[in-house]
Amino acid sequence: MVVRRTAALAGAAALALSVSALVPAQAAPEAVSTPPAVAGQATAGQAAGDVTPRGEVTLDIEYQVQETSYWCGPAATRIALSAKGISRSQADLAAELGTHTGGTDHISQVTTVLNNHIGGYTTTEMPNDPPTQEEKDLLWNNIVGAIDGGEAVVANIVAPPGNQPPGYPSDQTIYHYFTVTGYNDVDGTVQIADPASFGGNQIYWLTFDQLASLIPPKGYSS
Protein backbone atom coordinates (compact mmCIF):
# COMPACT_ATOMS: atom_id res chain seq x y z
CA MET A 1 0.00 0.00 0.00
CA VAL A 2 1.40 3.36 -1.01
CA VAL A 3 0.56 6.31 1.21
CA ARG A 4 0.91 9.78 -0.30
CA ARG A 5 0.97 13.02 1.68
CA THR A 6 1.44 16.61 0.63
CA ALA A 7 4.59 18.43 1.65
CA ALA A 8 2.70 20.23 4.41
CA LEU A 9 2.02 16.90 6.09
CA ALA A 10 5.48 15.48 5.56
CA GLY A 11 7.05 13.77 8.55
CA ALA A 12 7.45 10.38 10.15
CA ALA A 13 6.68 8.89 13.54
CA ALA A 14 9.58 7.29 15.37
CA LEU A 15 8.68 4.13 17.28
CA ALA A 16 10.27 3.52 20.67
CA LEU A 17 12.00 0.17 21.07
CA SER A 18 15.68 -0.39 21.63
CA VAL A 19 17.97 -3.28 20.82
CA SER A 20 21.51 -3.57 22.07
CA ALA A 21 23.01 -5.94 19.52
CA LEU A 22 23.76 -5.24 15.89
CA VAL A 23 25.77 -6.65 13.04
CA PRO A 24 29.16 -4.97 12.90
CA ALA A 25 28.65 -7.00 10.24
CA GLN A 26 14.22 -1.30 -11.36
CA ALA A 27 11.19 -0.41 -12.17
CA ALA A 28 11.10 2.94 -13.96
CA PRO A 29 8.88 5.69 -12.57
CA GLU A 30 6.07 7.04 -14.68
CA ALA A 31 8.17 10.13 -15.28
CA VAL A 32 11.75 10.83 -14.31
CA SER A 33 11.63 12.30 -10.82
CA THR A 34 13.80 15.24 -9.95
CA PRO A 35 16.77 14.15 -7.80
CA PRO A 36 16.58 15.76 -4.37
CA ALA A 37 19.77 17.74 -4.84
CA VAL A 38 17.96 19.80 -7.46
CA ALA A 39 14.37 19.52 -6.23
CA GLY A 40 12.20 22.07 -7.95
CA GLN A 41 14.56 22.33 -10.92
CA ALA A 42 14.44 20.43 -14.18
CA THR A 43 16.70 17.45 -14.83
CA ALA A 44 18.28 16.82 -18.22
CA GLY A 45 15.60 16.22 -20.80
CA GLN A 46 12.87 17.89 -18.74
CA ALA A 47 11.32 21.29 -19.15
CA ALA A 48 11.09 23.20 -15.89
CA GLY A 49 7.29 23.14 -16.07
CA ASP A 50 7.29 19.32 -16.21
CA VAL A 51 8.59 18.91 -12.65
CA THR A 52 5.67 18.08 -10.36
CA PRO A 53 6.80 17.14 -6.83
CA ARG A 54 4.71 14.46 -5.18
CA GLY A 55 5.66 15.32 -1.61
CA GLU A 56 5.85 12.48 0.88
CA VAL A 57 5.23 8.95 -0.40
CA THR A 58 5.56 6.01 2.01
CA LEU A 59 4.77 2.31 2.10
CA ASP A 60 2.63 0.48 4.62
CA ILE A 61 5.04 -2.04 6.16
CA GLU A 62 5.32 -4.34 9.17
CA TYR A 63 8.40 -3.39 11.15
CA GLN A 64 10.45 -5.83 13.22
CA VAL A 65 13.68 -5.43 15.16
CA GLN A 66 16.31 -7.93 14.03
CA GLU A 67 16.23 -10.98 16.28
CA THR A 68 19.99 -11.59 16.42
CA SER A 69 23.05 -9.39 16.08
CA TYR A 70 23.68 -10.77 12.57
CA TRP A 71 20.15 -10.95 11.13
CA CYS A 72 19.90 -7.41 9.78
CA GLY A 73 19.76 -8.88 6.25
CA PRO A 74 16.84 -11.20 7.02
CA ALA A 75 15.03 -8.50 9.01
CA ALA A 76 15.44 -5.88 6.26
CA THR A 77 14.27 -8.42 3.68
CA ARG A 78 11.27 -9.27 5.85
CA ILE A 79 10.30 -5.59 6.07
CA ALA A 80 10.51 -5.31 2.28
CA LEU A 81 8.32 -8.39 1.81
CA SER A 82 5.76 -7.00 4.24
CA ALA A 83 5.15 -4.05 1.90
CA LYS A 84 3.61 -6.60 -0.48
CA GLY A 85 1.64 -8.33 2.27
CA ILE A 86 4.06 -11.26 2.48
CA SER A 87 4.94 -12.55 5.95
CA ARG A 88 7.98 -14.75 6.60
CA SER A 89 9.91 -15.34 9.79
CA GLN A 90 13.41 -13.94 10.12
CA ALA A 91 14.66 -17.47 10.76
CA ASP A 92 13.18 -18.75 7.50
CA LEU A 93 14.63 -15.81 5.59
CA ALA A 94 18.04 -16.26 7.23
CA ALA A 95 18.09 -19.82 5.92
CA GLU A 96 16.93 -18.74 2.47
CA LEU A 97 19.50 -15.93 2.33
CA GLY A 98 22.37 -18.12 3.53
CA THR A 99 22.99 -15.76 6.45
CA HIS A 100 25.63 -16.93 8.95
CA THR A 101 27.06 -15.54 12.19
CA GLY A 102 29.07 -13.02 10.17
CA GLY A 103 25.94 -11.68 8.48
CA THR A 104 24.62 -11.79 4.91
CA ASP A 105 27.55 -11.71 2.52
CA HIS A 106 26.20 -9.75 -0.46
CA ILE A 107 23.20 -7.70 -1.49
CA SER A 108 22.63 -10.05 -4.45
CA GLN A 109 21.47 -12.70 -1.97
CA VAL A 110 18.72 -10.31 -0.86
CA THR A 111 17.76 -9.69 -4.49
CA THR A 112 17.47 -13.43 -5.10
CA VAL A 113 15.16 -13.92 -2.13
CA LEU A 114 13.00 -10.91 -3.02
CA ASN A 115 12.66 -12.32 -6.53
CA ASN A 116 11.69 -15.72 -5.10
CA HIS A 117 8.72 -14.06 -3.39
CA ILE A 118 7.94 -10.93 -5.43
CA GLY A 119 9.97 -10.78 -8.65
CA GLY A 120 11.30 -7.83 -10.62
CA TYR A 121 14.17 -6.88 -8.30
CA THR A 122 17.71 -6.19 -9.51
CA THR A 123 21.00 -5.59 -7.74
CA THR A 124 22.74 -2.25 -8.29
CA GLU A 125 26.34 -1.86 -7.14
CA MET A 126 27.71 1.51 -6.02
CA PRO A 127 31.50 0.97 -6.09
CA ASN A 128 32.54 4.62 -6.10
CA ASP A 129 33.02 6.41 -2.79
CA PRO A 130 31.87 9.13 -2.99
CA PRO A 131 29.29 8.05 -5.57
CA THR A 132 29.14 9.69 -8.96
CA GLN A 133 26.21 11.93 -9.87
CA GLU A 134 25.09 9.26 -12.33
CA GLU A 135 25.01 6.68 -9.52
CA LYS A 136 23.07 9.07 -7.29
CA ASP A 137 20.55 9.88 -10.02
CA LEU A 138 20.03 6.17 -10.68
CA LEU A 139 19.58 5.48 -6.95
CA TRP A 140 16.97 8.23 -6.62
CA ASN A 141 15.03 7.12 -9.68
CA ASN A 142 15.15 3.48 -8.56
CA ILE A 143 13.82 4.43 -5.12
CA VAL A 144 11.00 6.53 -6.60
CA GLY A 145 10.12 3.83 -9.12
CA ALA A 146 10.07 1.10 -6.49
CA ILE A 147 8.07 3.04 -3.89
CA ASP A 148 5.57 4.29 -6.47
CA GLY A 149 5.16 0.63 -7.51
CA GLY A 150 4.48 -0.45 -3.93
CA GLU A 151 7.87 -2.06 -3.37
CA ALA A 152 10.57 -1.30 -0.81
CA VAL A 153 14.30 -1.04 -1.47
CA VAL A 154 16.88 -2.93 0.61
CA ALA A 155 20.27 -1.23 1.00
CA ASN A 156 23.58 -2.65 2.20
CA ILE A 157 25.41 0.18 3.94
CA VAL A 158 28.73 1.03 5.57
CA ALA A 159 28.35 3.66 8.31
CA PRO A 160 31.72 4.92 9.63
CA PRO A 161 32.18 7.32 12.54
CA GLY A 162 31.16 10.78 11.37
CA ASN A 163 28.63 9.54 8.81
CA GLN A 164 25.96 7.53 10.57
CA PRO A 165 22.19 7.38 10.90
CA PRO A 166 20.73 8.44 14.27
CA GLY A 167 21.68 6.40 17.32
CA TYR A 168 24.52 4.43 15.75
CA PRO A 169 27.58 3.79 17.98
CA SER A 170 29.83 6.68 17.05
CA ASP A 171 33.10 4.86 17.71
CA GLN A 172 32.45 1.98 15.30
CA THR A 173 32.03 1.37 11.59
CA ILE A 174 28.73 -0.46 11.15
CA TYR A 175 28.14 -2.85 8.26
CA HIS A 176 24.42 -3.21 7.93
CA TYR A 177 21.23 -3.76 5.92
CA PHE A 178 18.14 -1.60 6.20
CA THR A 179 15.02 -0.92 4.15
CA VAL A 180 14.02 2.22 2.26
CA THR A 181 10.25 2.56 2.61
CA GLY A 182 9.48 6.08 1.40
CA TYR A 183 10.70 9.31 -0.14
CA ASN A 184 9.91 13.01 -0.14
CA ASP A 185 10.82 14.81 -3.35
CA VAL A 186 10.12 18.24 -1.86
CA ASP A 187 12.77 18.18 0.88
CA GLY A 188 14.97 15.45 -0.64
CA THR A 189 14.66 12.85 2.10
CA VAL A 190 14.06 9.10 2.28
CA GLN A 191 12.28 7.06 4.93
CA ILE A 192 14.29 4.24 6.51
CA ALA A 193 12.96 1.21 8.38
CA ASP A 194 16.05 0.16 10.34
CA PRO A 195 15.94 -3.26 12.02
CA ALA A 196 18.88 -2.37 14.30
CA SER A 197 16.82 0.10 16.33
CA PHE A 198 19.95 1.85 17.60
CA GLY A 199 18.87 4.18 20.37
CA GLY A 200 15.25 3.29 19.63
CA ASN A 201 15.50 4.78 16.12
CA GLN A 202 13.41 2.39 14.06
CA ILE A 203 11.62 4.38 11.36
CA TYR A 204 13.23 7.70 10.53
CA TRP A 205 14.16 10.04 7.69
CA LEU A 206 17.60 10.65 6.19
CA THR A 207 18.63 13.11 3.54
CA PHE A 208 18.98 11.40 0.20
CA ASP A 209 22.58 12.61 -0.02
CA GLN A 210 23.43 10.84 3.23
CA LEU A 211 21.84 7.60 2.06
CA ALA A 212 23.81 7.83 -1.18
CA SER A 213 27.01 8.30 0.83
CA LEU A 214 26.30 5.29 3.07
CA ILE A 215 25.84 2.66 0.36
CA PRO A 216 29.30 2.68 -1.33
CA PRO A 217 31.13 0.41 -1.88
CA LYS A 218 28.16 -1.93 -1.40
CA GLY A 219 24.86 -1.87 -3.27
CA TYR A 220 21.09 -2.10 -3.07
CA SER A 221 18.18 -4.19 -4.27
CA SER A 222 15.28 -2.46 -6.03
N, C-alpha and C positions, 0 to 999 in steps of 0.2 A: 504494500500500500504506500503510495506516494502522498506525502502531506505537503501542500504548498502554503506559504504565508507571504504576505507583503513585507517589504522592508521594515515598515513601522512595527511589525510584530516579531521581527527577527530576534532570536535568542534561543537558549537551550537550558533545560533544567538539569542540574547536576545531582545525581543520586548519591546517597551517603552510605557507603560500605567500604571497608578498608581490607586490604589483604597484604600480608607482610612479605610473601615470597613472590619472586618473579624470575623469569628466565634471564640470566645475564646473557643469557643464551645467544570486442571493443565496438561495443555497439556505437554507431555514430549518432550524435544528437540530430534532432530535426533540422536545426540550423547551427552553424558554428557559433559557440558561445564565446563571449568576450573573456579572455583570460583576466583574472582578478587584478593583475598588475596594471592593466589599462582599462579597468571597468569604466564604462560610460564612453569609451572611445571605440572607434572602429578598428577591427583587425584587418590584416591584408585580405583583399577581395571583398570587403564589406563596405558599403556606404554608411556614413555616420548615422543616418536615419534608420538603418536596418537593425541597430542594436537595441534590443528590448529586454532589459534585465527582468528576471523572474522573481528576484528576491530570495527568500529562504525556501529551500526544498529539502525535505527530510523523508526518510523511510521509517515505517513502523517495524520495529525489530524487537526481539526478545533478548535482553542483555543477560549475560552470566559472567561472573568472575571466573577466571581460570582456576581449575581445581587442583593443579599442582604447579610447582615453580617452573616446569618446562612444557606446560600445555597451552602456551599462548597461541600457538598455531591452531590446534584443535578448537580452542575457545573462539578465536577470531573467525574461523571457518564456520563454526556453529552460528555465530551472530549473523554472518552473511546468509546462510541458509534460511535463517528465521525470517528474513525479509521476504522470502518467497513462500512462507508458511510451512517450511520443512523443519522438523524437529529430530535431531539426533543427539545422542549423548556425547559428551567430550571423550569418554573412553572409546566409544565406537569410532569416532573420527580420528583419534590418536592412532588407533590400529590401522585405519584406512590410509592415513597420511604417512605412516611409517615413522611417527614421532618416537624418539628415544629420550633418555635422560639428559642428553645434550640439546634437545629441542627438535625442531623441524628443519631439516637441512636446507631446503631451497623453496622459493615461492612457487616453482613449477609444480611441486607436490600439492600445494593448495589448489592451483588451477585444475589439476587432474581430478581432485575430489569434487570441486565445484561443478565440473563438467559431468561427473558421474551422476550428480543429483539435479543439476539445472541445465547445463549446456551453454555454449556460446562464450565461455570465458577464454581469455588469452593471457599469457604472461608477457609483461613488458619489463625489460631490464633498464636500469638507469645507472650505467657504469661511471658516468662523469660526476666528479665532486669538486666544485659545485656543478649542478646540472646545466646543460645548455638551454637556451631559450626554446629551442625546438622540443627538447625533452619536457620542459615545463608546459608548453602549449599542448603537447600530446597528453600529458597527465591530466591537465584541466579538462580537456575535451572528453577524455575517457571517463573521468569522474562524472561529468555532466550527463554524458550519454548513458552511463550505467544507472545513475540515480533516477534520471527521467524514465528509464525503462523498468524501474522497480527493482533494481539489483544493486547490492552493495559491492564495494571494492575492498579487497584485503591487501594491506601493504606490509612489507617486510622492512623494518627500519633499523637504523643505527643511531642512537641518541647519546652523544658524548657530553661530558660536562660543558656547560655553556650553551648548549643547544638541545634543550629537552622539553617535552610536554610538562604540564603542571604536575607537581608532586613527585617527579622522578628523583632518585637518589643522586644528588649533585656531584658526588665524588666518584661516580662509576660511569662507564660506557655501557649502555643497555642495548642488547640485541633482542629484537622483539617483533611480534606481529600484532597489528590491530586492524580495526575495520572502519572504513570511511562510509558513513551512513547519510550524509547530506552535504549540501553546499549552499552558499549565499553569494550570488554574483553581483550584489550591490556593494558589500563590504569586503569581498574577496576572502571569505573564510570557508572552512570545511568542518563538518561535524564528525567527531571521532567517537566510536564506541570502543573503549580500551579495557580489555579483560584483566589487565594488571591491577587496576584500581589503586594505583599509587596515591597515598594520601586521601583516599576516598574519591579520587577523580575518575569517574567511570564514563560519563558521556559529556563531552566538552567540545569547544570550538578552538581550532588553530587557524592562524593565517595560512592561506594557500602556500605562500612563499616558505613558511617554516616546514610544512609538510614536504614540499619539494626538496628541501635541504636535508630532510631526515632519511629519505629513501635511498640515495646513493650510498654505497655502490651496489645495493640490493635491487629489488624490483617490486612489482605489484601485479595483482590479478584482477582483471576487469572484463 
